[in-house]
């Protein structure tokens, strides 16, 4: 049942602030040079010396070279090093270019700073958490056991607060049957807290 099952899926874009037209579209970024770590759909990603990498910890309003996101990965496109075929995937293996021989590697990133994402909380919340900020949890957690190859990132349900520097703003409860604020693992809606997204920063240092 929704809200009662611990089944995180990372961040999934479902809307845009202001009820703007939401295509769910993503910008396609070249991977850059080789990636050290695997990347999974639903994971926030950032630039690191021109390479797209998954963030390593919850971001804040202070710039971090491996934590300040440009958005959330939603898929991957590359020429497979083994088959030579154009391939679309939900994850990208580590060292995709050197170990696997993939080429023309592109990362689809939902990079709108005003995007609204569906995400699962790691604990129960309350209605008064709407409008508060909170951190991301299980940032590097991933599901490698089935075909989804999806992030297992969640938000800190118990940590929702007015703290200005936290990663995301809780904008509401995701509307679905049997999903409630007080469920053990509610599905909620969040957007990037202002100043967390890399495209809202003028100084990257």
C-alpha positions as CSV (number, residue, x, y, z in Angstrom):
1,X,0.0,0.0,0.0
2,X,1.2,3.5,-0.8
3,X,2.8,5.2,2.1
4,X,3.1,1.9,4.1
5,X,5.8,0.2,2.1
6,X,9.5,1.0,2.2
7,X,10.1,1.1,-1.6
8,X,12.1,4.3,-2.4
9,X,12.6,5.2,-6.1
10,X,14.7,8.4,-6.0
11,X,13.3,11.7,-7.3
12,X,10.8,11.7,-10.1
13,X,9.7,14.9,-11.8
14,X,5.9,15.3,-11.8
15,X,5.3,19.0,-12.1
16,X,6.7,22.5,-12.2
17,X,6.1,25.3,-9.8
18,X,3.3,27.7,-10.8
19,X,1.4,24.8,-12.4
20,X,3.4,25.5,-15.6
21,X,3.2,23.2,-18.5
22,X,5.2,20.1,-17.5
23,X,6.8,18.1,-20.3
24,X,9.0,16.2,-17.9
25,X,11.7,17.0,-20.4
26,X,15.3,16.7,-19.7
27,X,18.5,18.3,-21.0
28,X,20.9,15.9,-22.6
29,X,24.4,16.5,-21.3
30,X,27.6,14.7,-22.6
31,X,29.1,12.6,-19.8
32,X,32.4,14.3,-20.3
33,X,35.4,12.1,-19.5
34,X,35.1,8.7,-17.8
35,X,32.8,8.3,-14.8
36,X,34.3,6.7,-11.7
37,X,30.9,5.7,-10.1
38,X,27.8,4.3,-11.6
39,X,24.8,6.6,-12.1
40,X,21.2,5.6,-11.7
41,X,17.9,7.2,-12.7
42,X,16.4,9.2,-9.9
43,X,19.8,10.3,-8.5
44,X,20.7,14.0,-8.3
45,X,23.8,14.7,-10.3
46,X,26.4,17.5,-10.5
47,X,29.3,18.7,-12.6
48,X,32.8,17.7,-11.3
49,X,35.5,19.1,-13.5
50,X,33.2,18.9,-16.4
51,X,32.1,15.3,-15.8
52,X,28.5,14.4,-14.7
53,X,28.6,12.5,-11.4
54,X,26.1,11.5,-8.8
55,X,26.1,13.8,-5.8
56,X,27.8,12.2,-2.7
57,X,25.8,13.8,0.1
58,X,22.7,15.9,0.7
59,X,23.2,19.4,-0.8
60,X,22.9,22.7,1.0
61,X,22.9,26.3,0.0
62,X,26.7,26.3,0.3
63,X,28.4,25.2,-2.9
64,X,30.1,21.8,-2.8
65,X,32.1,20.4,-5.7
66,X,30.4,16.9,-5.4
67,X,27.1,17.9,-3.8
68,X,25.6,20.9,-5.6
69,X,23.1,19.5,-8.1
70,X,22.3,20.5,-11.6
71,X,19.3,18.3,-11.5
72,X,18.2,14.6,-11.4
73,X,19.3,11.9,-13.9
74,X,16.4,10.4,-15.7
75,X,18.1,8.1,-18.3
76,X,21.2,7.5,-20.4
77,X,22.1,7.1,-24.1
78,X,25.3,5.7,-25.5
79,X,26.9,3.6,-28.2
80,X,27.4,0.2,-26.5
81,X,31.1,-0.8,-26.5
82,X,30.2,-4.5,-27.0
83,X,27.5,-4.4,-29.6
84,X,28.1,-1.1,-31.4
85,X,24.4,-0.4,-31.0
86,X,22.7,2.8,-29.9
87,X,21.4,2.0,-26.3
88,X,19.0,3.7,-23.9
89,X,19.3,2.7,-20.3
90,X,18.1,3.5,-16.8
91,X,21.6,3.3,-15.4
92,X,25.2,3.9,-16.4
93,X,27.9,1.5,-15.2
94,X,31.0,2.8,-13.5
95,X,33.9,3.5,-15.9
96,X,31.4,3.3,-18.8
97,X,33.9,4.6,-21.4
98,X,37.2,2.9,-20.3
99,X,36.0,-0.4,-18.8
100,X,32.9,-1.0,-21.0
101,X,34.1,0.9,-24.1
102,X,30.9,2.9,-24.4
103,X,31.1,6.1,-26.6
104,X,28.9,9.2,-27.2
105,X,27.6,8.8,-23.6
106,X,24.8,11.3,-22.9
107,X,23.0,11.8,-19.5
108,X,19.4,13.0,-19.5
109,X,19.0,15.5,-16.6
110,X,15.8,17.0,-15.3
111,X,17.5,20.3,-14.6
112,X,14.7,22.9,-14.1
113,X,15.4,24.5,-10.7
114,X,11.6,25.0,-10.4
115,X,10.8,21.3,-11.0
116,X,8.6,19.5,-8.5
117,X,9.6,15.9,-7.7
118,X,7.8,13.0,-6.1
119,X,10.0,11.3,-3.5
120,X,9.4,8.9,-0.6
121,X,10.1,10.0,3.0
122,X,12.1,7.7,5.2
123,X,9.7,8.1,8.1
124,X,6.2,9.5,8.9
125,X,5.5,13.2,8.6
126,X,2.7,15.6,9.6
127,X,0.6,18.1,7.7
128,X,2.5,21.0,9.2
129,X,5.6,19.8,7.4
130,X,4.2,21.2,4.2
131,X,6.2,24.4,3.4
132,X,9.2,23.3,5.5
133,X,12.7,22.3,4.3
134,X,14.4,19.0,4.7
135,X,17.5,17.0,3.8
136,X,18.0,14.2,1.3
137,X,18.8,10.8,2.8
138,X,20.2,7.6,1.4
139,X,21.7,9.8,-1.3
140,X,24.0,7.1,-2.7
141,X,21.6,4.2,-2.2
142,X,20.6,2.3,-5.4
143,X,18.5,-0.7,-6.4
144,X,20.7,-3.1,-8.3
145,X,18.6,-6.2,-7.8
146,X,16.0,-5.7,-10.5
147,X,15.6,-4.2,-14.0
148,X,14.6,-0.8,-12.7
149,X,18.2,0.1,-11.6
150,X,16.7,3.0,-9.8
151,X,18.0,5.3,-7.0
152,X,16.8,4.6,-3.5
153,X,17.2,8.2,-2.3
154,X,14.7,9.4,0.2
155,X,14.0,12.6,2.2
156,X,14.4,13.1,6.0
157,X,10.8,12.8,7.1
158,X,11.5,13.5,10.8
159,X,13.9,16.3,10.0
160,X,11.5,18.7,8.3
161,X,12.3,22.2,9.7
162,X,12.5,25.9,8.9
163,X,16.3,25.6,8.6
164,X,17.2,27.8,5.6
165,X,20.1,25.8,4.3
166,X,18.4,22.4,3.8
167,X,18.2,20.7,0.4
168,X,14.5,20.7,-0.6
169,X,11.2,22.4,0.2
170,X,8.2,20.2,1.0
171,X,5.4,21.5,-1.2
172,X,2.7,18.9,-0.5
173,X,1.6,15.3,-0.3
174,X,1.5,13.2,-3.5
175,X,-2.1,12.5,-4.2
176,X,-2.7,8.8,-4.5
177,X,-4.9,6.2,-2.7
178,X,-3.8,5.2,0.8
179,X,-1.0,7.8,0.9
180,X,-1.1,9.9,4.0
181,X,1.3,12.2,5.8
182,X,1.3,10.0,8.9
183,X,2.1,6.8,7.0
184,X,5.4,5.2,7.8
185,X,6.8,6.1,4.3
186,X,4.7,8.7,2.7
187,X,5.2,9.8,-0.9
188,X,5.6,13.6,-0.9
189,X,6.3,16.5,-3.3
190,X,9.4,18.6,-3.1
191,X,11.3,21.2,-5.0
192,X,14.8,22.5,-4.7
193,X,15.2,24.9,-1.8
194,X,16.3,28.3,-3.3
195,X,20.0,28.5,-3.6
196,X,20.7,24.8,-3.6
197,X,20.5,24.2,-7.4
198,X,23.8,25.0,-9.2
199,X,21.9,27.2,-11.7
200,X,20.8,29.4,-8.8
201,X,24.4,30.1,-7.8
202,X,26.7,32.7,-9.3
203,X,29.9,31.6,-7.5
204,X,31.0,28.0,-7.8
205,X,33.6,27.9,-5.1
